[in-house]
Amino acid sequence: MLALSAVTLPVAAASAAPAAGHDAYSDLMVDGKFVARTYFNAGEDSFTITKKSNYGNRPYAEYRYTKINGDEQTGTHWGVAALNNPITFDHNFGKNRAVHFRTCVQVDFAIDDCDDWETGYAG
């Protein structure tokens, strides 16, 4: 009769979200020009929008977030047209929850320019 012994093998850790406090930026570039930035501050659960060039009108941030209960929360925060005048908007997202956002700028007589979606994780 053969005796079997238990062998413990390492198990790869499952892919997980970054730890709480993962800040992120969305920088809108148009024709090589730095137009506007949205900064997600994970520790403060806030967005700060700043216009960086004279291109277009007001910058804004679009965001989407899935609440713990599964409901999606979306919104838009508007910055000001004045250069280098940051505006901050506070939130209270669930800890470690992904917050998707992008920076856009209002453009007359055309479709608004927007950056790709970025992801931060609430603190």
C-alpha positions in Angstrom: 0.0 0.0 0.0 1.3 3.4 -0.9 1.4 6.2 1.6 0.3 9.6 0.3 1.6 12.8 1.9 0.1 16.2 1.5 2.1 18.7 -0.4 1.5 22.4 -0.1 2.1 24.4 -3.3 2.2 28.1 -3.5 -0.9 29.7 -4.9 -0.7 32.8 -7.0 -2.5 35.8 -5.4 -5.6 36.9 -7.2 -5.3 40.2 -9.0 -6.5 43.0 -6.7 -7.2 46.7 -6.9 -4.4 49.0 -5.7 -4.5 49.8 -2.0 -6.6 52.7 -0.8 -5.1 56.1 -1.6 -4.3 55.6 -5.2 -4.4 59.1 -6.7 -4.7 59.6 -10.5 -4.5 62.3 -13.1 -6.3 62.9 -16.4 -4.3 65.3 -18.6 -6.0 66.6 -21.7 -3.6 67.2 -24.6 -4.8 68.7 -27.9 -2.4 69.0 -30.8 0.5 68.6 -28.4 -0.8 71.4 -26.1 -1.5 70.7 -22.4 -5.1 72.0 -22.1 -6.4 70.9 -18.7 -5.9 68.5 -15.8 -8.2 66.7 -13.4 -6.5 65.3 -10.3 -8.2 62.7 -8.2 -7.0 62.9 -4.6 -7.8 59.5 -3.1 -7.2 60.5 0.5 -9.6 63.4 0.2 -12.0 61.7 -2.2 -11.9 64.9 -4.3 -11.4 66.1 -7.9 -9.4 69.2 -8.7 -9.9 70.7 -12.2 -7.4 73.2 -13.7 -7.3 74.8 -17.1 -3.7 75.0 -18.4 -4.0 76.8 -21.8 -6.1 79.2 -23.8 -7.5 76.4 -25.9 -11.3 76.0 -25.7 -13.6 77.3 -23.0 -14.3 75.8 -19.6 -12.7 72.5 -18.6 -14.8 69.8 -16.9 -14.4 66.3 -15.4 -16.8 63.5 -16.1 -16.8 60.7 -13.6 -18.5 57.4 -12.9 -18.4 55.2 -9.9 -20.2 51.9 -8.9 -21.5 52.1 -5.4 -21.3 49.1 -3.1 -25.0 48.3 -3.7 -24.3 48.1 -7.5 -25.9 51.4 -8.5 -23.8 53.6 -10.8 -23.2 57.2 -9.9 -22.2 59.6 -12.7 -21.6 63.3 -12.8 -19.8 66.3 -14.3 -17.8 68.9 -12.5 -17.1 72.2 -14.2 -13.9 74.1 -13.9 -13.4 77.8 -14.7 -12.1 79.3 -18.0 -9.3 81.3 -16.2 -5.9 79.7 -16.5 -4.3 78.0 -13.5 -7.3 78.5 -11.2 -8.0 75.1 -9.7 -11.5 74.2 -8.5 -12.0 71.3 -6.1 -15.1 69.1 -5.7 -15.4 66.8 -2.6 -17.0 63.4 -2.5 -17.4 60.5 -0.2 -16.7 57.4 -2.3 -16.5 53.9 -0.7 -13.0 52.9 0.5 -11.0 51.0 -2.2 -13.7 51.6 -4.8 -12.6 52.4 -8.4 -13.5 55.9 -9.6 -13.3 56.4 -13.4 -12.9 59.9 -14.7 -11.7 62.0 -17.6 -10.9 65.6 -18.4 -12.7 67.5 -21.2 -12.8 71.0 -22.5 -15.8 72.8 -23.9 -15.2 73.8 -27.6 -17.4 76.2 -29.6 -19.0 74.8 -32.8 -17.4 71.3 -32.4 -17.5 68.2 -30.3 -15.8 68.8 -26.9 -12.3 67.3 -26.6 -11.8 64.7 -23.9 -8.9 62.6 -22.5 -9.2 58.8 -22.1 -10.8 57.5 -19.0 -8.5 57.2 -16.0 -9.0 55.2 -12.8 -8.2 56.2 -9.2 -9.1 54.3 -6.0 -10.9 56.0 -3.2 -9.1 56.2 0.2 
